[in-house]
Amino acid sequence: MAQQQSPDGSATDRVAQIQDQWRRERPDLDTSPVGVIGRLHRLAAHLTDELLPVYRRFGLGEGDFDVLASLRRSGDPFELAPGELARHTMVTTGGMTKRLDRLEAAGLVTRRAATGDRRGRVVALTQQGRALVDDAIAAHLANEQRILEALSPTDRDDLERILTSWLAHYEG
């Protein structure tokens, strides 16, 4: 990836500035990884800042949205075991319990014993939870579309392909 520079030759973003500083201080080091990893890290923070207001508009945090969306996309009857939810949202079971407590108190999910397994539990969307997540996912996807308008369709396709390949390295 070519580093963009302003007409005077200076770096155009904070990551490029950091690379320039390291090149000056430690010319023996290859700073090219910072160009990718640093930008991804900074971009992730900006994306979170762009996504959170939509969740808040529906009275949700990012984790709450993840839980409700996982239940909704699981299909009818829109229920999963807490362990499955934790895997779908990449949080610990302890963290999941706190989220479920909040969502249950808000009337968005219910918890009950699993059929045929008195020790097992099932989390299900309520009608109110389904209506809320249906509205929230529509707004979320419109927001993501807005965010991606900064990229050309070709760049979007290329980026998705690259990220899919790279993620497969970690997630198989």
C-alpha positions as CSV (number, residue, x, y, z in Angstrom):
1,M,0.0,0.0,0.0
2,A,1.5,3.3,-1.0
3,Q,1.8,5.9,1.7
4,Q,-0.1,9.1,0.8
5,Q,1.7,12.4,1.2
6,S,0.8,16.0,1.0
7,P,2.4,18.2,-1.6
8,D,5.2,19.2,0.8
9,G,6.1,15.5,1.3
10,S,4.7,15.2,4.9
11,A,2.5,12.3,6.0
12,T,-1.2,12.7,5.6
13,D,-2.6,10.8,8.5
14,R,-1.6,10.0,12.1
15,V,-0.4,6.5,11.3
16,A,1.9,7.9,8.6
17,Q,3.3,10.4,11.0
18,I,4.0,7.6,13.5
19,Q,5.8,5.6,10.9
20,D,7.8,8.7,9.9
21,Q,8.8,9.2,13.6
22,W,9.9,5.6,13.9
23,R,11.8,5.7,10.7
24,R,13.7,8.7,12.0
25,E,14.3,7.2,15.5
26,R,14.9,3.6,14.4
27,P,15.8,3.4,10.7
28,D,16.8,-0.2,11.3
29,L,13.1,-1.2,11.8
30,D,10.5,-2.0,9.1
31,T,7.5,0.1,10.1
32,S,5.3,-1.1,7.3
33,P,3.1,-3.3,9.6
34,V,2.0,-0.1,11.4
35,G,0.6,1.1,8.1
36,V,-1.9,-1.7,8.1
37,I,-2.4,-2.7,11.7
38,G,-2.3,0.9,13.0
39,R,-4.9,2.0,10.5
40,L,-7.1,-0.9,11.2
41,H,-6.9,-0.2,14.9
42,R,-7.7,3.5,14.4
43,L,-10.4,2.7,11.9
44,A,-12.1,0.3,14.3
45,A,-12.3,3.0,16.9
46,H,-13.9,5.4,14.4
47,L,-16.3,2.8,13.2
48,T,-17.4,2.1,16.8
49,D,-18.0,5.8,17.2
50,E,-20.2,5.7,14.1
51,L,-22.2,2.6,15.1
52,L,-22.9,3.3,18.8
53,P,-25.3,6.2,18.3
54,V,-27.7,3.9,16.3
55,Y,-27.7,1.4,19.1
56,R,-28.3,4.1,21.6
57,R,-31.2,5.4,19.6
58,F,-32.9,2.1,20.4
59,G,-31.8,2.1,24.1
60,L,-29.2,-0.5,23.4
61,G,-25.5,-1.0,23.9
62,E,-23.3,-2.7,21.4
63,G,-23.5,-6.0,23.4
64,D,-27.2,-5.8,23.8
65,F,-27.7,-5.3,20.1
66,D,-25.4,-8.3,19.4
67,V,-27.5,-10.6,21.7
68,L,-30.8,-9.5,20.2
69,A,-29.5,-9.7,16.6
70,S,-28.1,-13.2,17.3
71,L,-31.4,-14.4,18.6
72,R,-33.3,-12.8,15.7
73,R,-31.1,-14.3,13.0
74,S,-31.3,-17.7,14.6
75,G,-34.8,-18.0,13.1
76,D,-38.1,-19.0,14.6
77,P,-38.5,-19.6,17.5
78,F,-35.7,-17.0,18.1
79,E,-34.1,-18.7,21.0
80,L,-30.6,-20.0,21.9
81,A,-28.9,-21.5,24.9
82,P,-26.7,-18.9,26.8
83,G,-23.6,-20.8,25.8
84,E,-24.5,-20.6,22.1
85,L,-25.2,-16.8,22.5
86,A,-21.8,-16.4,24.1
87,R,-20.2,-18.1,21.1
88,H,-22.2,-16.0,18.6
89,T,-21.2,-12.8,20.3
90,M,-17.7,-13.7,21.4
91,V,-18.2,-12.8,25.1
92,T,-17.7,-14.8,28.3
93,T,-20.6,-16.6,29.8
94,G,-20.3,-14.2,32.8
95,G,-20.5,-11.2,30.5
96,M,-23.5,-12.8,28.8
97,T,-25.3,-13.2,32.1
98,K,-25.1,-9.5,32.8
99,R,-26.4,-8.7,29.3
100,L,-29.2,-11.1,29.7
101,D,-30.2,-9.7,33.1
102,R,-30.4,-6.2,31.5
103,L,-32.4,-7.4,28.5
104,E,-34.7,-9.5,30.5
105,A,-35.4,-6.6,32.9
106,A,-36.2,-4.5,29.8
107,G,-38.7,-7.1,28.6
108,L,-36.7,-7.9,25.5
109,V,-35.8,-11.5,26.2
110,T,-37.0,-14.3,28.5
111,R,-35.1,-17.2,30.1
112,R,-36.6,-20.6,30.8
113,A,-35.5,-24.2,31.4
114,A,-34.6,-26.1,28.3
115,T,-37.1,-28.7,27.2
116,G,-35.8,-32.1,28.3
117,D,-32.9,-30.7,30.3
118,R,-33.8,-29.2,33.7
119,R,-30.2,-27.9,34.1
120,G,-30.1,-26.2,30.7
121,R,-31.5,-22.8,30.0
122,V,-32.9,-21.1,26.8
123,V,-33.0,-17.4,26.0
124,A,-35.8,-16.3,23.7
125,L,-36.8,-13.0,22.1
126,T,-40.0,-11.5,23.3
127,Q,-42.4,-9.9,20.9
128,Q,-41.2,-6.6,22.1
129,G,-37.5,-7.7,21.6
130,R,-38.2,-8.9,18.1
131,A,-39.9,-5.6,17.1
132,L,-37.1,-3.6,18.6
133,V,-34.3,-5.6,16.9
134,D,-36.1,-5.6,13.6
135,D,-36.2,-1.8,13.7
136,A,-32.6,-1.6,15.1
137,I,-31.1,-3.9,12.4
138,A,-32.7,-1.9,9.6
139,A,-31.3,1.3,11.0
140,H,-27.9,-0.4,11.7
141,L,-27.6,-1.7,8.1
142,A,-28.5,1.7,6.7
143,N,-25.9,3.3,8.9
144,E,-23.3,0.8,7.7
145,Q,-24.2,1.5,4.1
146,R,-23.7,5.2,4.8
147,I,-20.3,4.5,6.4
148,L,-19.2,2.4,3.4
149,E,-20.1,5.1,0.9
150,A,-16.6,6.5,1.5
151,L,-15.3,3.6,-0.6
152,S,-15.9,2.8,-4.2
153,P,-17.8,-0.4,-5.0
154,T,-14.6,-2.0,-6.3
155,D,-12.7,-1.0,-3.1
156,R,-15.5,-2.4,-1.0
157,D,-15.4,-5.7,-2.8
158,D,-11.6,-5.8,-2.6
159,L,-11.6,-5.0,1.1
160,E,-14.2,-7.6,1.9
161,R,-12.2,-10.2,0.0
162,I,-9.0,-9.3,1.7
163,L,-10.6,-9.2,5.2
164,T,-12.4,-12.5,4.6
165,S,-9.1,-14.2,3.7
166,W,-7.2,-12.6,6.6
167,L,-10.0,-13.5,9.1
168,A,-10.0,-17.1,7.9
169,H,-6.4,-17.3,9.1
170,Y,-7.6,-16.7,12.6
171,E,-11.0,-18.3,12.6
172,G,-10.5,-21.1,10.1
